[in-house]
Amino acid sequence: MRRDGLEQLGGKTLGEEVQGLRGYVERGVGEARLVLLGRRRVVPVVFSEEGDVAVIGTTALEVFGLGVDVVRGVLKEAELLLLTLVDMRCSNLQIEHY
């Protein structure tokens, strides 16, 4: 999402880094509450700069429970798999309240 648009909506970067197809580029990363196909979710976003292509990332699609039908070129319901943490003591997971 464009940096200027995210900042106008009160978005703040949480860090700076993105690994792209053409290597490492420095872009702000953060979170935003989005609505897609009637679903409201908080998803990770990249603060894009002028000239960057706007895309919705794989992680955001997973959060929405969606995938891409590459034959028809549309979004579709995705099969969601539940990942369980076997040993929470060894996990780096931290849960924060919004």
N, C-alpha and C positions, 0 to 999 in steps of 0.2 A: 504494500500500500504506500502511496506517496507520503513522504515525510511531512510536507506542509499540511496535507489533509489530516493526518494522524495528530499532529501537534495542535491544529485548530480544535480537534475534538478532545484535547486534553491528554493525548497519548504521550508517554515518556519512555525513553529507551532504557533497557535494563542492562545493556552491554553493547559491544561493537564487534561483530564478526559474522561472516557468512561464507560458506564454502560453495562455490558455484561450479558449473560445468567447465568454465574457463579458468578455474583456480580460485584462489582466495581473493575476496574483495572486502573492503571495510564498509559495513552498513550497520546502522542501529537495529537492534532486535528488541522486541517488547511483546506486550500482550494487548489484545483488543477484544471487546465484546462485539460479535458480528451476528447478523441474521442472514441465513441462507436457506432458501426453500422453506421459509416459515419456522426454522429452527434457530434458537438463540443460544450461542455458545461463546466461551472465552477461548481464544486461540492464539498461538504464537504468530507474530507478524514481523516482517522485515520492513524497515523504513526505507523505501526506495528513493532514489534520486531522479532528477529529470533525465530522461532518456532510457531509464530502466523499463523493462517490460513488466506490466502488472500481471501477476499470476496468483492462484491460490495453491498453497503448498500441500504436499502429501500429508503432513502432520495435521494441518487444518481439516483436510478432507476426512481423515480418520476420526477426528474429534466430532465432526458432524455425522459420522456413520455413513459416509458417501464414498463412492469410487467413480472412476471414469469408464464409460462404455466407449472404447476407442473405435469401434466399428461405426456406431451412430453419432459419436462426438457429443454425448450428453452425460450429465451426472446420473448416477444410479445408486440405489441402496447397496451397501456393502455388507458382507458377512463380517461380524465383529467377533473377535476372539478374546476371551478373558485371560489375562496373564496374572498368575498368582505368584506372590513372593514367598518362596519356601522358608527363608529364614530372615525375618525382619531385622534381627540384630546385625546382620551383615549387609543390609541394604543402605544405600545413600539416600533413600526416599525421605523427603520432608514434606509434610502436609501442612499447608497454610490456609487459613480461612479468608475468604474474599469479603 
